[in-house]
């Protein structure tokens, strides 16, 4: 079997793929403020769950 690529079809698929990527990136950019707020909330929650740090003031030389 000999395969001959259909360059017109390949070109159309590539164009559609690029458009989908553009739309996806535009959606991501438009939701950045939501993602940033969620990320900050997660970081604050992680900090809250950590045990309190003990600062050694007993002359520990480092």
GIVENLIN-V919310 format. One line per field, one symbol per residue. ss: DSSP state (H for helix, E for strand, - for the rest). burial: # if it has 24 or more other ideal C-beta (glycine too) atoms within 12 Angstrom, else .. Layout:
ss->???
burial->???
This chain:
ss->------HHHHHHHHHHHHHHHHHHHHHHHH-HHHHHHHHHHHHHHHHHH-------------
burial->..............................................................
